[in-house]
């Protein structure tokens, strides 16, 4: 019997974008 290796899922971090204010 062959053992199956489980792949770990990596969580992606979301980058917060800064909004530029118009004067």
mmCIF file of the N, C-alpha and C atoms, coordinates in Angstrom:
data_MODEL
# 
_entry.id   MODEL 
# 
loop_
_atom_site.group_PDB 
_atom_site.id 
_atom_site.type_symbol 
_atom_site.label_atom_id 
_atom_site.label_alt_id 
_atom_site.label_comp_id 
_atom_site.label_asym_id 
_atom_site.label_entity_id 
_atom_site.label_seq_id 
_atom_site.pdbx_PDB_ins_code 
_atom_site.Cartn_x 
_atom_site.Cartn_y 
_atom_site.Cartn_z 
_atom_site.occupancy 
_atom_site.B_iso_or_equiv 
_atom_site.pdbx_formal_charge 
_atom_site.auth_seq_id 
_atom_site.auth_comp_id 
_atom_site.auth_asym_id 
_atom_site.auth_atom_id 
_atom_site.pdbx_PDB_model_num 
ATOM 1  N N  . UNK A 1 1  ? 0.847  -1.207 0.000  1.00 0.00 ? 1  UNK A N  1 
ATOM 2  C CA . UNK A 1 1  ? 0.000  0.000  0.000  1.00 0.00 ? 1  UNK A CA 1 
ATOM 3  C C  . UNK A 1 1  ? 0.877  1.249  0.000  1.00 0.00 ? 1  UNK A C  1 
ATOM 4  N N  . UNK A 1 2  ? 0.500  2.156  -0.889 1.00 0.00 ? 2  UNK A N  1 
ATOM 5  C CA . UNK A 1 2  ? 1.264  3.414  -1.022 1.00 0.00 ? 2  UNK A CA 1 
ATOM 6  C C  . UNK A 1 2  ? 0.612  4.518  -0.211 1.00 0.00 ? 2  UNK A C  1 
ATOM 7  N N  . UNK A 1 3  ? 1.442  5.262  0.503  1.00 0.00 ? 3  UNK A N  1 
ATOM 8  C CA . UNK A 1 3  ? 0.929  6.370  1.325  1.00 0.00 ? 3  UNK A CA 1 
ATOM 9  C C  . UNK A 1 3  ? 0.890  7.646  0.504  1.00 0.00 ? 3  UNK A C  1 
ATOM 10 N N  . UNK A 1 4  ? -0.247 8.329  0.607  1.00 0.00 ? 4  UNK A N  1 
ATOM 11 C CA . UNK A 1 4  ? -0.417 9.582  -0.137 1.00 0.00 ? 4  UNK A CA 1 
ATOM 12 C C  . UNK A 1 4  ? -0.006 10.756 0.743  1.00 0.00 ? 4  UNK A C  1 
ATOM 13 N N  . UNK A 1 5  ? 0.788  11.644 0.156  1.00 0.00 ? 5  UNK A N  1 
ATOM 14 C CA . UNK A 1 5  ? 1.262  12.831 0.886  1.00 0.00 ? 5  UNK A CA 1 
ATOM 15 C C  . UNK A 1 5  ? 0.269  13.967 0.707  1.00 0.00 ? 5  UNK A C  1 
ATOM 16 N N  . UNK A 1 6  ? -0.092 14.584 1.840  1.00 0.00 ? 6  UNK A N  1 
ATOM 17 C CA . UNK A 1 6  ? -1.049 15.699 1.804  1.00 0.00 ? 6  UNK A CA 1 
ATOM 18 C C  . UNK A 1 6  ? -0.310 17.002 1.625  1.00 0.00 ? 6  UNK A C  1 
ATOM 19 N N  . UNK A 1 7  ? -0.801 17.807 0.710  1.00 0.00 ? 7  UNK A N  1 
ATOM 20 C CA . UNK A 1 7  ? -0.186 19.118 0.428  1.00 0.00 ? 7  UNK A CA 1 
ATOM 21 C C  . UNK A 1 7  ? -0.831 20.185 1.290  1.00 0.00 ? 7  UNK A C  1 
ATOM 22 N N  . UNK A 1 8  ? 0.007  20.986 1.920  1.00 0.00 ? 8  UNK A N  1 
ATOM 23 C CA . UNK A 1 8  ? -0.494 22.067 2.778  1.00 0.00 ? 8  UNK A CA 1 
ATOM 24 C C  . UNK A 1 8  ? -0.743 23.310 1.944  1.00 0.00 ? 8  UNK A C  1 
ATOM 25 N N  . UNK A 1 9  ? -1.912 23.908 2.157  1.00 0.00 ? 9  UNK A N  1 
ATOM 26 C CA . UNK A 1 9  ? -2.274 25.121 1.417  1.00 0.00 ? 9  UNK A CA 1 
ATOM 27 C C  . UNK A 1 9  ? -1.785 26.345 2.154  1.00 0.00 ? 9  UNK A C  1 
ATOM 28 N N  . UNK A 1 10 ? -1.106 27.219 1.397  1.00 0.00 ? 10 UNK A N  1 
ATOM 29 C CA . UNK A 1 10 ? -0.573 28.456 1.971  1.00 0.00 ? 10 UNK A CA 1 
ATOM 30 C C  . UNK A 1 10 ? -1.594 29.567 1.832  1.00 0.00 ? 10 UNK A C  1 
ATOM 31 N N  . UNK A 1 11 ? -1.795 30.296 2.931  1.00 0.00 ? 11 UNK A N  1 
ATOM 32 C CA . UNK A 1 11 ? -2.748 31.407 2.924  1.00 0.00 ? 11 UNK A CA 1 
ATOM 33 C C  . UNK A 1 11 ? -2.076 32.644 2.377  1.00 0.00 ? 11 UNK A C  1 
ATOM 34 N N  . UNK A 1 12 ? -2.754 33.293 1.440  1.00 0.00 ? 12 UNK A N  1 
ATOM 35 C CA . UNK A 1 12 ? -2.225 34.515 0.818  1.00 0.00 ? 12 UNK A CA 1 
ATOM 36 C C  . UNK A 1 12 ? -2.650 35.730 1.612  1.00 0.00 ? 12 UNK A C  1 
ATOM 37 N N  . UNK A 1 13 ? -1.674 36.590 1.885  1.00 0.00 ? 13 UNK A N  1 
ATOM 38 C CA . UNK A 1 13 ? -1.962 37.813 2.638  1.00 0.00 ? 13 UNK A CA 1 
ATOM 39 C C  . UNK A 1 13 ? -2.344 38.921 1.667  1.00 0.00 ? 13 UNK A C  1 
ATOM 40 N N  . UNK A 1 14 ? -3.456 39.594 1.986  1.00 0.00 ? 14 UNK A N  1 
ATOM 41 C CA . UNK A 1 14 ? -3.940 40.687 1.129  1.00 0.00 ? 14 UNK A CA 1 
ATOM 42 C C  . UNK A 1 14 ? -3.283 41.990 1.537  1.00 0.00 ? 14 UNK A C  1 
ATOM 43 N N  . UNK A 1 15 ? -2.760 42.679 0.516  1.00 0.00 ? 15 UNK A N  1 
ATOM 44 C CA . UNK A 1 15 ? -2.100 43.970 0.758  1.00 0.00 ? 15 UNK A CA 1 
ATOM 45 C C  . UNK A 1 15 ? -3.118 45.087 0.687  1.00 0.00 ? 15 UNK A C  1 
ATOM 46 N N  . UNK A 1 16 ? -3.079 45.936 1.701  1.00 0.00 ? 16 UNK A N  1 
ATOM 47 C CA . UNK A 1 16 ? -4.011 47.068 1.746  1.00 0.00 ? 16 UNK A CA 1 
ATOM 48 C C  . UNK A 1 16 ? -3.438 48.201 0.910  1.00 0.00 ? 16 UNK A C  1 
ATOM 49 N N  . UNK A 1 17 ? -4.252 48.719 -0.006 1.00 0.00 ? 17 UNK A N  1 
ATOM 50 C CA . UNK A 1 17 ? -3.832 49.811 -0.851 1.00 0.00 ? 17 UNK A CA 1 
ATOM 51 C C  . UNK A 1 17 ? -4.311 51.138 -0.280 1.00 0.00 ? 17 UNK A C  1 
ATOM 52 N N  . UNK A 1 18 ? -3.383 52.075 -0.235 1.00 0.00 ? 18 UNK A N  1 
ATOM 53 C CA . UNK A 1 18 ? -3.704 53.408 0.293  1.00 0.00 ? 18 UNK A CA 1 
ATOM 54 C C  . UNK A 1 18 ? -4.252 54.281 -0.823 1.00 0.00 ? 18 UNK A C  1 
ATOM 55 N N  . UNK A 1 19 ? -5.366 54.926 -0.531 1.00 0.00 ? 19 UNK A N  1 
ATOM 56 C CA . UNK A 1 19 ? -6.008 55.815 -1.504 1.00 0.00 ? 19 UNK A CA 1 
ATOM 57 C C  . UNK A 1 19 ? -5.455 57.221 -1.349 1.00 0.00 ? 19 UNK A C  1 
ATOM 58 N N  . UNK A 1 20 ? -5.105 57.800 -2.510 1.00 0.00 ? 20 UNK A N  1 
ATOM 59 C CA . UNK A 1 20 ? -4.563 59.159 -2.509 1.00 0.00 ? 20 UNK A CA 1 
ATOM 60 C C  . UNK A 1 20 ? -5.695 60.179 -2.531 1.00 0.00 ? 20 UNK A C  1 
ATOM 61 N N  . UNK A 1 21 ? -5.587 61.135 -1.650 1.00 0.00 ? 21 UNK A N  1 
ATOM 62 C CA . UNK A 1 21 ? -6.614 62.179 -1.551 1.00 0.00 ? 21 UNK A CA 1 
ATOM 63 C C  . UNK A 1 21 ? -6.237 63.373 -2.418 1.00 0.00 ? 21 UNK A C  1 
ATOM 64 N N  . UNK A 1 22 ? -7.230 63.858 -3.156 1.00 0.00 ? 22 UNK A N  1 
ATOM 65 C CA . UNK A 1 22 ? -7.025 65.036 -4.016 1.00 0.00 ? 22 UNK A CA 1 
ATOM 66 C C  . UNK A 1 22 ? -7.331 66.291 -3.224 1.00 0.00 ? 22 UNK A C  1 
ATOM 67 N N  . UNK A 1 23 ? -6.405 67.242 -3.282 1.00 0.00 ? 23 UNK A N  1 
ATOM 68 C CA . UNK A 1 23 ? -6.600 68.501 -2.538 1.00 0.00 ? 23 UNK A CA 1 
ATOM 69 C C  . UNK A 1 23 ? -7.415 69.482 -3.362 1.00 0.00 ? 23 UNK A C  1 
# 
